[in-house]
Amino acid sequence: VEPSAARCAFAVADACALPAGDAFAPRSFDAVLAANLLCRLPDPDAFLRRLGGRDGLVKPGGVVYLVSPYSWMPQYTPREAWLGGRAGDAEGGAAARVAARMRELGFALEAERAEPLVIRDHARKFQFIVSHGMLFRRNEDA
């Protein structure tokens, strides 16, 4: 299939409560990018569940690239909704928990890497962070 801008669509919606309808039909997404998102959601597992499973958005063979510093903060995400705590926790960290959850939802981890990221707070203040990126592919039989 030839790449084409006409085949791309962008939408704005609540990541924890994606709407129904044609734009968000089950198995209609070839790719999803969630950058610096998971640890800023009130229910990150709700977002992950919407990607996979029986009615998930991602097509079999489609990809999801999750990028997160796993800097959980209670003002964004209640502690009980944190996926694995902070990145270096003895319990395996958030990256391991997210990878395990994605496996449960029918995805295979294909690659991981550090992702440098600059966040502009305002004209004179920038944050440089190194997030964790994971590329998942939805299993063909999922």
Disulfide bonds with the S-S distance in Angstrom:
none
